[in-house]
Each structure stands twice: as structure tokens, then as C-alpha cells.
Amino acid sequence: MTFLQPFSPYLLSALRIVSGLVFLQHGTTKYLSIPATQMSGISPTTMPGAAGVVELVCGALIVVGLFSRPAAFLASGTMAVAYFMAHAPQNFYPILNGGELAIMYCFAFLYIAAAGPGPLSVDRILGKA
């Protein structure tokens, strides 16, 4: 399927923007109650609360493409920790332990950390990508 190859850099930017927006939602629900969920108003001194800080800050940075590589790397590591601390002990299979989203975030952000933000980013405008 080489017909998509010319769009590859732009699809990387799309992956970064969309995964960043969905990741950011986890932080906004925890700290801004947008949207309000059972996780809203969580304390930053708890493990999910500390993850919420990463989700909020790194999610926003990933969306706009500023400090993309370090933000994505930190987000990837946070999701790896979330998977192994919260999900893996419950069951071996990710579909049964609810950890498939954490795994997908982990590897999507790891790829972005390695590949860079793509052409549609603040990093690229500033000449840092």
C-alpha cells in the first residue's frame, strides 16, 4: 500500500494530534471536570492524580507539538507504569484487565517520541523537530 506513503508525515502529525487529544481528556476530567466523571476532583498526591498531571500537561504539549519528543516519552512511560501497576496484576490478558488503552497509548507515544511530531507542529515551526 504505497499510495499513502506521500501522506506519511501528515499522518504522523494526525496520530500525534488525535492521540494527544484523547489522552488530554483524561487530565481534563481529573483536574477541570471536563467532562465530569468519577475521576473528577482527584487528589494529585495519589497515583491516578499524578498520572492526571502528566495527562494534562503532556497531552496539551503533544496536541500542539511543543516539546513533542520529551512529552511523548514521559507520557509513554506513565502509561507503561499504569499498565504494570494497575492492570497487569488483575489478569494476564489486557482485554480482561482493562489495560488495552494504556498499552496503545504507551506504544503510540513511544513511536512519536522516536519519530518526532511530524510537519504540523510548533516544534517544526521553531525548527526544533
Backbone bond lengths (Angstrom), bond angles and torsions (degrees), N, CA, C in turn:
res aa  C-N    CA-C-N  psi(-1)  N-CA   C-N-CA  omega(-1)  CA-C   N-CA-C  phi
1 M - - - 1.445 - - 1.518 110.00 -
2 T 1.281 116.85 71.87 1.460 120.36 -178.35 1.524 112.97 -84.93
3 F 1.337 118.11 -6.60 1.456 119.64 -177.56 1.533 112.24 -65.74
4 L 1.315 117.76 -21.91 1.465 120.76 177.97 1.530 113.02 -88.80
5 Q 1.309 117.41 -11.35 1.465 121.32 -175.25 1.534 113.44 -55.01
6 P 1.325 120.30 -40.58 1.466 118.75 178.49 1.533 113.35 -62.55
7 F 1.324 116.66 -22.16 1.461 121.25 -178.65 1.521 112.76 -94.24
8 S 1.303 117.44 -0.39 1.454 123.06 -175.03 1.530 113.90 -50.80
9 P 1.326 120.28 -48.31 1.464 118.96 179.75 1.535 112.71 -62.50
10 Y 1.324 116.23 -36.96 1.467 119.98 -179.53 1.523 111.75 -73.64
11 L 1.323 116.47 -32.00 1.462 119.95 175.42 1.525 110.89 -69.63
12 L 1.329 117.67 -31.56 1.463 121.19 173.60 1.522 109.57 -63.25
13 S 1.331 116.87 -44.63 1.470 120.22 176.40 1.522 110.63 -61.72
14 A 1.328 117.43 -40.98 1.467 120.92 178.85 1.525 110.97 -63.53
15 L 1.335 117.06 -42.97 1.470 120.91 176.42 1.519 110.28 -58.62
16 R 1.328 116.81 -45.51 1.467 121.63 -179.89 1.525 110.93 -61.72
17 I 1.320 117.07 -47.97 1.464 120.96 -176.37 1.528 111.47 -65.84
18 V 1.313 117.26 -48.58 1.467 120.81 -177.07 1.525 111.47 -67.73
19 S 1.329 117.74 -46.00 1.474 118.74 179.52 1.522 110.04 -66.28
20 G 1.324 117.75 -35.16 1.466 120.58 176.64 1.518 112.30 -64.80
21 L 1.343 116.89 -41.80 1.467 120.28 178.98 1.520 112.16 -64.46
22 V 1.320 116.44 -43.15 1.465 119.49 -179.65 1.531 110.13 -68.16
23 F 1.327 116.70 -39.08 1.473 121.99 177.04 1.526 109.85 -64.30
24 L 1.314 116.83 -42.52 1.468 122.40 -179.73 1.522 111.74 -58.40
25 Q 1.334 117.50 -35.21 1.460 120.91 178.78 1.525 112.74 -55.46
26 H 1.327 116.49 -34.75 1.460 119.93 179.98 1.528 110.27 -64.95
27 G 1.329 116.34 -37.50 1.462 120.21 177.64 1.511 112.61 -74.47
28 T 1.344 117.18 -39.43 1.473 118.89 -178.98 1.526 111.43 -67.88
29 T 1.316 117.92 -34.42 1.463 118.56 178.11 1.529 110.93 -68.72
30 K 1.335 117.02 -35.02 1.464 120.14 -177.96 1.521 112.75 -74.00
31 Y 1.338 117.25 -38.13 1.465 119.81 -172.63 1.515 115.52 -112.55
32 L 1.316 118.52 -21.84 1.463 121.14 -179.66 1.524 112.03 -115.02
33 S 1.336 116.70 -3.61 1.470 123.95 -176.15 1.526 111.98 54.49
34 I 1.332 115.76 35.63 1.466 122.18 176.20 1.518 107.91 -120.44
35 P 1.305 118.44 105.26 1.456 129.05 -12.55 1.532 109.71 -77.18
36 A 1.301 115.76 158.42 1.465 120.44 179.23 1.527 109.38 -70.80
37 T 1.339 115.90 128.36 1.463 122.16 177.59 1.524 108.34 -138.11
38 Q 1.317 116.28 -175.85 1.464 120.59 177.04 1.527 111.52 -66.68
39 M 1.346 117.50 -17.22 1.467 121.48 179.26 1.532 112.31 -89.11
40 S 1.332 118.01 -6.79 1.465 121.77 -178.11 1.522 110.59 -62.79
41 G 1.330 115.18 139.94 1.461 120.84 177.11 1.513 114.06 75.95
42 I 1.298 117.78 21.43 1.467 121.43 -178.38 1.534 110.64 -70.42
43 S 1.292 116.45 148.76 1.464 120.92 179.79 1.526 110.71 -76.91
44 P 1.337 117.20 135.57 1.470 119.24 178.59 1.526 113.47 -69.63
45 T 1.332 117.65 -8.45 1.463 120.01 179.77 1.530 112.64 -86.62
46 T 1.336 117.03 -3.39 1.463 120.34 175.82 1.530 109.02 -93.45
47 M 1.317 117.86 165.00 1.465 120.99 178.18 1.538 111.38 -61.45
48 P 1.348 118.87 -48.15 1.471 117.96 177.07 1.534 111.82 -63.39
49 G 1.318 116.71 -31.26 1.459 120.48 177.99 1.516 112.11 -68.71
50 A 1.321 116.79 -40.71 1.465 120.73 176.60 1.528 110.06 -65.69
51 A 1.322 116.51 -39.33 1.467 119.94 175.78 1.525 109.97 -63.07
52 G 1.332 117.18 -35.18 1.459 121.81 178.66 1.513 112.66 -61.67
53 V 1.323 117.13 -36.33 1.465 120.94 176.92 1.531 109.04 -63.33
54 V 1.326 116.70 -45.40 1.469 121.28 178.35 1.523 109.68 -63.60
55 E 1.319 117.13 -43.07 1.467 120.90 -179.73 1.528 111.15 -61.70
56 L 1.320 116.51 -41.07 1.462 120.93 -178.41 1.525 111.53 -71.12
57 V 1.319 117.00 -52.56 1.462 121.09 -175.22 1.524 111.11 -73.52
58 C 1.320 116.80 -54.33 1.471 119.33 -178.25 1.521 111.04 -66.81
59 G 1.324 117.68 -35.71 1.458 120.16 177.10 1.517 111.40 -58.77
60 A 1.326 117.27 -45.74 1.466 121.06 179.15 1.528 111.05 -64.92
61 L 1.334 116.78 -42.95 1.466 120.08 178.89 1.533 111.56 -63.67
62 I 1.315 116.57 -40.01 1.463 121.10 179.71 1.529 110.11 -65.76
63 V 1.318 117.98 -41.92 1.466 121.14 -179.38 1.519 111.15 -59.22
64 V 1.326 117.59 -48.83 1.472 119.64 -177.16 1.521 112.28 -82.32
65 G 1.318 116.70 -15.48 1.460 120.10 178.80 1.517 112.84 79.98
66 L 1.316 117.04 38.48 1.459 122.40 177.13 1.524 108.37 -111.83
67 F 1.325 116.68 129.17 1.469 121.68 -173.38 1.527 109.54 51.67
68 S 1.313 115.20 42.21 1.464 122.20 -171.50 1.517 113.94 -58.55
69 R 1.320 116.46 -47.60 1.471 118.98 -176.52 1.531 112.51 -63.88
70 P 1.339 119.75 -52.11 1.468 117.85 179.08 1.530 112.96 -65.88
71 A 1.339 117.68 -36.26 1.467 119.95 178.72 1.524 110.55 -64.53
72 A 1.324 116.55 -43.67 1.466 120.28 179.64 1.531 110.95 -66.86
73 F 1.328 116.48 -37.98 1.469 119.70 179.04 1.529 110.70 -64.64
74 L 1.334 117.21 -43.65 1.471 120.93 177.88 1.527 110.61 -64.59
75 A 1.324 116.78 -42.10 1.468 120.17 178.26 1.533 110.82 -63.30
76 S 1.325 116.58 -40.76 1.463 121.00 178.10 1.530 110.96 -60.56
77 G 1.308 116.20 -47.51 1.465 120.44 179.05 1.515 112.52 -62.83
78 T 1.317 116.21 -39.35 1.465 121.01 178.24 1.518 110.41 -61.15
79 M 1.312 116.59 -40.96 1.464 120.20 -179.99 1.526 111.77 -72.02
80 A 1.321 117.51 -32.55 1.466 120.05 175.32 1.532 109.64 -64.38
81 V 1.326 116.05 -45.04 1.474 120.34 177.61 1.529 109.82 -61.84
82 A 1.333 117.05 -44.71 1.467 120.56 179.65 1.526 110.66 -58.40
83 Y 1.328 115.96 -42.85 1.459 118.26 -178.97 1.529 110.96 -64.20
84 F 1.323 116.82 -50.84 1.465 119.25 -173.81 1.522 113.61 -74.27
85 M 1.319 118.07 -25.54 1.471 119.46 179.27 1.529 112.46 -89.41
86 A 1.330 117.55 -39.50 1.467 119.96 -172.83 1.519 113.82 -101.46
87 H 1.316 118.01 -33.67 1.467 119.92 -171.99 1.528 113.73 -101.59
88 A 1.318 116.83 -51.28 1.470 120.78 -174.47 1.533 113.72 -56.48
89 P 1.340 119.58 -38.44 1.470 118.04 179.66 1.537 114.10 -63.64
90 Q 1.338 117.34 -21.05 1.464 120.24 -178.01 1.525 113.13 -76.02
91 N 1.339 116.32 -36.26 1.462 120.50 -177.44 1.517 107.86 -169.35
92 F 1.321 117.48 152.10 1.462 121.81 -179.98 1.530 112.01 -67.12
93 Y 1.323 117.42 -36.96 1.460 122.23 -173.51 1.527 111.27 -87.16
94 P 1.340 117.78 124.89 1.464 120.76 -179.76 1.531 113.79 -58.08
95 I 1.304 117.98 -34.17 1.462 120.26 179.52 1.531 110.85 -65.91
96 L 1.316 117.07 -27.40 1.464 121.15 179.71 1.527 112.70 -92.62
97 N 1.340 117.71 -24.59 1.464 119.03 -178.85 1.523 112.68 -97.88
98 G 1.336 117.67 1.04 1.463 121.72 176.92 1.519 114.21 74.48
99 G 1.317 117.14 17.25 1.454 120.23 -174.78 1.511 116.15 -99.05
100 E 1.344 117.49 6.87 1.462 117.61 -176.13 1.526 112.91 -63.49
101 L 1.322 119.16 -34.03 1.459 121.28 178.44 1.530 110.86 -67.47
102 A 1.316 117.08 -41.23 1.471 120.50 177.78 1.530 110.87 -61.77
103 I 1.323 117.15 -40.16 1.468 120.78 178.49 1.530 110.21 -65.18
104 M 1.325 116.84 -44.99 1.465 120.03 -179.49 1.522 111.38 -63.20
105 Y 1.322 117.76 -44.34 1.462 120.54 175.89 1.526 110.36 -59.83
106 C 1.308 116.78 -46.10 1.459 121.49 -178.08 1.524 111.00 -54.00
107 F 1.312 116.93 -49.77 1.464 119.52 -175.45 1.524 113.29 -80.20
108 A 1.322 118.15 -31.37 1.467 119.77 174.90 1.523 109.84 -64.38
109 F 1.323 116.61 -44.73 1.466 119.65 -179.68 1.524 111.75 -71.63
110 L 1.315 117.89 -32.85 1.461 119.98 175.59 1.532 109.86 -63.64
111 Y 1.323 116.88 -40.80 1.462 120.40 177.20 1.532 110.81 -63.53
112 I 1.319 117.29 -44.48 1.470 120.82 179.27 1.522 110.68 -63.05
113 A 1.334 117.07 -38.91 1.470 120.37 177.17 1.523 110.93 -60.86
114 A 1.320 117.17 -36.40 1.466 121.13 -179.64 1.522 112.37 -81.68
115 A 1.333 117.37 -42.64 1.464 121.57 -173.61 1.525 113.50 -84.93
116 G 1.312 117.39 -21.78 1.456 120.48 -176.86 1.517 111.09 95.16
117 P 1.322 115.89 179.80 1.463 120.61 -171.48 1.523 115.46 -82.92
118 G 1.318 118.15 -13.39 1.454 120.42 -173.76 1.522 109.62 87.30
119 P 1.339 116.30 177.00 1.465 119.80 -172.70 1.525 115.16 -73.80
120 L 1.316 118.27 -22.84 1.464 121.21 -177.24 1.525 109.38 -96.84
121 S 1.339 116.20 77.29 1.457 119.97 -176.56 1.522 110.57 -154.95
122 V 1.309 115.44 156.58 1.460 120.93 174.83 1.527 109.55 -65.89
123 D 1.318 117.36 -38.12 1.470 120.57 176.84 1.521 110.87 -54.95
124 R 1.320 117.44 -43.49 1.466 121.09 -179.28 1.529 110.21 -66.83
125 I 1.317 117.67 -40.79 1.467 121.16 178.51 1.527 110.57 -61.68
126 L 1.338 115.83 -40.07 1.464 120.67 -179.11 1.535 112.40 -80.18
127 G 1.330 116.69 -5.09 1.459 120.88 179.98 1.510 113.77 75.73
128 K 1.322 117.33 24.96 1.463 121.77 -178.32 1.511 113.14 -105.49
129 A 1.336 117.65 3.16 1.475 119.50 -177.70 1.509 110.50 -103.30
